[in-house]
Amino acid sequence: MMESVKLVSIGTAVPPYIIDQRDAARASHKAFSSRFADFERLAKVFESSGIRRRYGVRPIDWYLQTSGWPDRNNAYIEGASALFASAAAKALEAAHICAADVDTIVTVSSTGIATPSLEARVSRQLGFRDDVERVPVFGLGCAGGVSGVSIASRLAASRPGTVVLLVAVETCTLAFRMDKLTKANIVATALFGDGAAACVLRVTDHGLAEVEMSGQHTWPDTLDIMGWSVDPEGLGVIFDRAIPPFAETNIQPAIASILARSSLTTDDIDRFACHPGGAKVIDALETALDLGQGTLNHERDVLSDYGNMSSPTALFVLDRLISTGLPRRTLLTAMGPGFTLSCVSLKAAA
């Protein structure tokens, strides 16, 4: 097999606290029903979300207390650091290397602020070298895991022989806000979970898959679709437009445009591996991409088991695809704030 940038390994991690969807629904009812007249109608999202359970960096009762930005961000630093270390250790072990072999670390995270960034905080614990290059990436949201693979692969290609570690880690549950009586906040409490995924990439003649190409598309005048607001209590979710109908209308032309840059078409793709933002988003993607109902089965399973973890979620889907056997060509996709689509084409190892 020719030497090119390969995805060598992947590892995933979740925090210790299980959030059963039924418990989350009860907690939200306790927090909102007496203060939000439209709550009972909106609460149906707990049943329609396609989520069975999620994981959080704090127990569910913690979220019912009003915690300001310092408490929430401290929880981010503590929880995200632990998730980073766990996912990275699994990816390194699967690649049969140690942390001292890593030359560059790409850290993708948008759910808290850490300066020094997360990889510096776990450097001694994991054993990274003093001269390791650190590349923290903030603000890509749900698209961050896929964009992170793109960034890491290009760094690996620019310095053949070096080892690049990508870690996407998010603590989305820290955006649960008991003080915000909005539809977006209710939806967030029904969707979000915490987790991390790590990948090792390098130029080599062996690996799980070859990173063939990557690309992004950002739609104009779409800043209001998704993002964070910031106030003294912490981060607040922005869902100002319905994402499923937007995806159904716009994603296929954007994917076609990205693929065309590498002389590919959607007919060349054997499997779309998509970020499962929610059950309705998955349905919209199947419609937009002319896929049969139920084609995105791994996406539905990941959503059910972990919820929407933002940037790591697409990599959880990829991990499941790898475990069952990648087809010839897989297009890994995710949409995130911007509003942006990110794609990476992966060719299965021979």
C-alpha positions as CSV (number, residue, x, y, z in Angstrom):
1,M,0.0,0.0,0.0
2,M,1.4,3.4,-1.0
3,E,2.4,5.8,1.7
4,S,-0.1,8.6,2.2
5,V,-1.8,10.1,5.3
6,K,-3.6,7.3,7.1
7,L,-6.0,7.2,10.0
8,V,-4.0,4.8,12.1
9,S,-6.3,4.5,15.1
10,I,-9.3,5.9,16.9
11,G,-10.4,5.9,20.6
12,T,-13.5,7.2,22.4
13,A,-14.4,8.1,25.9
14,V,-17.4,9.3,27.9
15,P,-17.6,10.7,31.5
16,P,-18.9,8.6,34.4
17,Y,-22.4,10.0,35.0
18,I,-25.2,8.4,33.0
19,I,-28.1,10.6,32.1
20,D,-31.1,8.4,31.3
21,Q,-33.5,10.2,29.0
22,R,-36.4,9.5,31.3
23,D,-34.5,11.1,34.2
24,A,-33.6,14.1,32.1
25,A,-37.2,14.5,31.2
26,R,-38.3,14.4,34.8
27,A,-35.5,16.9,35.8
28,S,-36.6,19.3,33.1
29,H,-40.2,19.0,34.1
30,K,-39.2,19.9,37.7
31,A,-37.1,22.8,36.5
32,F,-39.3,24.4,33.8
33,S,-43.0,23.3,33.9
34,S,-44.1,25.8,36.5
35,R,-42.3,28.7,34.9
36,F,-42.7,28.0,31.1
37,A,-46.2,27.9,29.8
38,D,-45.2,26.1,26.6
39,F,-43.1,23.4,28.3
40,E,-45.5,20.5,28.0
41,R,-45.6,20.8,24.2
42,L,-41.9,21.3,23.9
43,A,-41.2,18.4,26.3
44,K,-42.2,15.9,23.6
45,V,-38.7,16.3,22.2
46,F,-37.5,14.0,25.0
47,E,-39.4,11.2,23.4
48,S,-38.9,12.2,19.7
49,S,-35.2,12.9,20.0
50,G,-34.2,9.2,19.4
51,I,-32.0,9.3,22.5
52,R,-32.0,6.6,25.2
53,R,-29.2,7.8,27.4
54,R,-26.3,10.3,27.5
55,Y,-23.3,10.9,29.7
56,G,-22.4,14.0,31.7
57,V,-19.3,15.3,33.5
58,R,-21.6,16.1,36.5
59,P,-24.5,14.1,38.1
60,I,-28.0,15.2,36.9
61,D,-28.8,17.0,40.2
62,W,-25.9,19.4,39.7
63,Y,-27.5,20.8,36.6
64,L,-30.6,21.8,38.5
65,Q,-28.6,24.2,40.6
66,T,-28.0,27.7,39.2
67,S,-24.2,27.7,38.6
68,G,-22.5,30.7,37.2
69,W,-19.8,30.8,34.5
70,P,-16.8,30.2,36.8
71,D,-18.4,26.9,38.2
72,R,-19.4,25.8,34.8
73,N,-16.0,26.5,33.2
74,N,-14.2,24.8,36.1
75,A,-16.4,21.7,35.5
76,Y,-15.4,22.0,31.8
77,I,-11.6,22.1,32.6
78,E,-11.9,19.2,35.0
79,G,-14.2,17.0,32.9
80,A,-12.7,17.8,29.5
81,S,-9.2,17.1,30.7
82,A,-10.2,13.7,32.0
83,L,-12.0,12.9,28.7
84,F,-9.0,14.1,26.7
85,A,-6.6,11.8,28.6
86,S,-8.9,8.8,28.3
87,A,-9.6,9.0,24.6
88,A,-6.0,9.9,23.7
89,A,-4.7,7.0,25.7
90,K,-7.0,4.6,23.9
91,A,-6.0,5.9,20.5
92,L,-2.3,5.8,21.3
93,E,-2.6,2.2,22.6
94,A,-4.5,1.1,19.5
95,A,-1.7,2.7,17.3
96,H,0.9,0.8,19.4
97,I,2.7,4.0,20.2
98,C,3.2,6.1,23.4
99,A,2.6,9.8,24.0
100,A,6.3,10.6,23.6
101,D,6.0,9.5,20.0
102,V,3.5,12.3,19.2
103,D,4.9,15.3,17.3
104,T,1.7,17.4,17.0
105,I,-1.5,17.6,19.0
106,V,-4.7,19.1,17.5
107,T,-7.2,19.8,20.2
108,V,-10.8,20.6,19.1
109,S,-13.2,21.9,21.7
110,S,-15.9,24.6,21.8
111,T,-17.7,24.1,25.1
112,G,-15.5,25.9,27.5
113,I,-12.4,28.1,27.8
114,A,-9.0,26.6,28.9
115,T,-5.9,28.7,28.8
116,P,-3.4,26.9,29.0
117,S,-5.4,24.6,26.6
118,L,-6.4,21.0,27.5
119,E,-3.4,19.2,25.9
120,A,-1.0,21.2,28.1
121,R,-3.0,20.3,31.2
122,V,-2.7,16.6,30.6
123,S,0.8,16.7,29.1
124,R,2.7,15.4,32.1
125,Q,0.0,12.8,32.9
126,L,0.1,11.3,29.4
127,G,3.9,11.8,28.8
128,F,4.0,14.2,25.8
129,R,7.4,15.5,24.9
130,D,8.5,19.0,25.8
131,D,8.8,19.9,22.1
132,V,5.4,18.6,21.0
133,E,3.6,21.1,18.8
134,R,0.2,22.2,20.2
135,V,-2.7,23.3,17.9
136,P,-5.9,24.2,19.9
137,V,-9.0,24.8,17.7
138,F,-12.1,26.6,19.1
139,G,-15.4,27.6,17.6
140,L,-16.2,24.8,15.1
141,G,-18.9,23.2,17.2
142,C,-20.5,20.1,15.8
143,A,-18.3,20.3,12.7
144,G,-15.1,20.3,14.7
145,G,-14.4,16.5,14.7
146,V,-14.5,16.3,10.9
147,S,-12.7,19.5,10.4
148,G,-10.1,18.3,13.0
149,V,-9.4,15.2,10.9
150,S,-8.9,17.5,7.9
151,I,-6.5,19.8,9.9
152,A,-4.6,16.9,11.4
153,S,-4.2,15.1,8.1
154,R,-2.8,18.2,6.4
155,L,-0.3,18.7,9.2
156,A,0.7,15.1,8.9
157,A,1.1,15.4,5.1
158,S,3.2,18.5,5.5
159,R,5.8,16.7,7.6
160,P,6.0,13.1,6.5
161,G,7.1,10.8,9.3
162,T,5.6,12.8,12.1
163,V,2.7,11.6,14.3
164,V,-0.3,13.8,14.7
165,L,-2.8,13.2,17.5
166,L,-6.3,14.7,17.1
167,V,-8.6,15.0,20.2
168,A,-12.1,16.3,19.9
169,V,-13.7,16.8,23.4
170,E,-16.9,18.5,24.4
171,T,-18.9,19.0,27.6
172,C,-22.2,20.1,26.0
173,T,-24.2,19.4,29.1
174,L,-22.7,22.4,30.8
175,A,-24.9,24.5,28.6
176,F,-28.0,23.2,30.4
177,R,-29.5,26.4,31.7
178,M,-32.3,26.4,34.3
179,D,-32.5,30.2,34.0
180,K,-33.3,30.3,30.2
181,L,-36.9,29.8,29.4
182,T,-36.5,29.3,25.7
183,K,-37.3,26.6,23.1
184,A,-33.6,26.3,22.2
185,N,-32.7,25.6,25.8
186,I,-35.4,22.9,26.3
187,V,-34.2,21.2,23.1
188,A,-30.6,21.3,24.3
189,T,-31.5,19.6,27.6
190,A,-33.0,16.8,25.5
191,L,-30.1,16.4,23.0
192,F,-26.7,17.2,24.5
193,G,-24.2,14.8,26.0
194,D,-20.5,14.8,26.8
195,G,-17.7,12.8,25.2
196,A,-14.3,12.7,23.5
197,A,-12.8,11.0,20.5
198,A,-9.1,10.8,19.5
199,C,-7.4,9.8,16.3
200,V,-3.7,9.1,15.3
201,L,-2.8,10.2,11.8
202,R,0.5,9.9,10.0
203,V,2.0,9.3,6.6
204,T,2.5,5.5,6.5
205,D,1.9,2.5,4.4
206,H,-0.6,1.0,6.8
207,G,-3.7,2.1,8.7
208,L,-7.4,1.9,9.1
209,A,-8.1,4.2,6.2
210,E,-6.5,6.7,3.8
211,V,-7.5,10.4,4.1
212,E,-8.2,11.1,0.5
213,M,-9.5,14.6,0.5
214,S,-11.4,17.2,2.6
215,G,-13.4,20.4,2.2
216,Q,-15.7,22.8,3.7
217,H,-18.7,24.9,2.6
218,T,-20.0,27.9,4.5
219,W,-23.4,29.4,3.6
220,P,-23.7,33.2,3.7
221,D,-25.9,35.0,6.2
222,T,-26.4,31.9,8.4
223,L,-24.7,33.0,11.6
224,D,-28.0,32.8,13.5
225,I,-28.5,29.0,12.8
226,M,-26.3,27.6,15.5
227,G,-23.8,28.8,18.1
228,W,-23.3,30.0,21.7
229,S,-24.4,33.1,23.5
230,V,-22.3,34.2,26.5
231,D,-23.5,35.8,29.7
232,P,-22.6,35.7,33.4
233,E,-24.3,32.3,33.9
234,G,-22.2,30.7,31.1
235,L,-22.8,29.5,27.5
236,G,-26.3,29.5,26.1
237,V,-27.3,27.5,23.0
238,I,-28.5,29.3,19.8
239,F,-30.8,27.4,17.6
240,D,-32.5,30.3,15.8
241,R,-33.5,28.4,12.6
242,A,-34.8,24.9,12.1
243,I,-31.7,22.8,11.1
244,P,-33.4,19.7,9.6
245,P,-35.2,21.6,6.8
246,F,-32.1,23.6,6.1
247,A,-30.1,20.5,5.8
248,E,-32.7,18.8,3.5
249,T,-32.6,21.7,1.1
250,N,-29.0,22.7,1.1
251,I,-26.6,19.9,2.0
252,Q,-26.6,17.8,-1.2
253,P,-25.5,20.7,-3.5
254,A,-22.8,21.6,-0.9
255,I,-21.5,18.1,-0.8
256,A,-21.5,17.9,-4.6
257,S,-19.5,21.1,-4.8
258,I,-16.9,19.8,-2.3
259,L,-16.5,16.5,-4.1
260,A,-16.3,18.1,-7.5
261,R,-13.1,19.9,-6.3
262,S,-11.5,16.4,-6.3
263,S,-13.2,15.2,-9.4
264,L,-15.7,13.1,-7.4
265,T,-19.5,12.8,-7.3
266,T,-21.9,11.5,-4.8
267,D,-22.1,8.3,-6.9
268,D,-18.5,7.6,-5.9
269,I,-19.4,7.5,-2.2
270,D,-20.2,4.1,-0.8
271,R,-21.2,5.3,2.6
272,F,-22.0,8.7,4.1
273,A,-21.0,8.9,7.7
274,C,-22.8,11.8,9.2
275,H,-22.9,13.7,12.5
276,P,-26.2,12.7,14.1
277,G,-27.4,16.1,15.4
278,G,-30.9,14.7,16.2
279,A,-33.4,12.2,14.9
280,K,-35.0,14.7,12.6
281,V,-31.6,15.8,11.3
282,I,-30.8,12.1,10.4
283,D,-34.1,11.8,8.6
284,A,-33.4,15.0,6.7
285,L,-29.9,13.8,5.7
286,E,-31.3,10.5,4.3
287,T,-33.8,12.5,2.3
288,A,-31.3,15.0,1.0
289,L,-28.8,12.4,0.0
290,D,-31.3,10.1,-1.6
291,L,-30.6,7.3,0.9
292,G,-33.1,4.7,1.9
293,Q,-34.9,5.2,5.3
294,G,-32.7,3.6,7.9
295,T,-29.5,3.7,5.9
296,L,-27.8,5.9,8.6
297,N,-28.1,3.1,11.1
298,H,-24.9,3.7,13.0
299,E,-25.8,7.4,13.3
300,R,-29.1,6.5,15.0
301,D,-27.4,4.0,17.3
302,V,-24.7,6.6,18.4
303,L,-27.4,9.2,18.9
304,S,-29.4,6.7,21.0
305,D,-26.5,5.7,23.2
306,Y,-24.7,9.0,23.6
307,G,-26.8,11.9,22.5
308,N,-25.4,14.8,20.5
309,M,-21.9,15.4,21.9
310,S,-21.0,18.0,19.3
311,S,-17.6,17.6,17.7
312,P,-16.7,14.0,18.8
313,T,-20.1,12.5,17.6
314,A,-19.2,11.9,14.0
315,L,-16.0,10.2,15.1
316,F,-18.1,7.9,17.3
317,V,-20.0,7.0,14.1
318,L,-16.8,6.4,12.2
319,D,-15.5,4.2,15.0
320,R,-18.6,2.0,14.6
321,L,-18.2,1.9,10.9
322,I,-14.6,0.8,11.3
323,S,-15.6,-2.0,13.7
324,T,-18.1,-3.4,11.1
325,G,-15.7,-2.8,8.1
326,L,-15.3,0.3,6.1
327,P,-16.5,0.3,2.5
328,R,-14.3,1.4,-0.4
329,R,-15.0,5.1,0.1
330,T,-16.7,6.8,3.1
331,L,-17.5,10.5,3.2
332,L,-17.4,11.7,6.8
333,T,-19.6,14.8,7.2
334,A,-20.8,17.3,9.9
335,M,-22.5,20.6,10.0
336,G,-21.7,23.3,12.6
337,P,-21.8,27.0,13.4
338,G,-20.9,29.3,10.6
339,F,-23.2,27.7,9.2
340,T,-20.7,25.3,7.8
341,L,-20.5,21.8,6.3
342,S,-17.2,19.9,6.7
343,C,-16.3,16.7,4.8
344,V,-13.5,14.2,4.7
345,S,-13.2,11.3,2.3
346,L,-11.7,8.1,3.6
347,K,-10.6,5.2,1.5
348,A,-10.5,1.8,3.2
349,A,-7.1,0.2,3.7
350,A,-6.3,-2.5,1.1
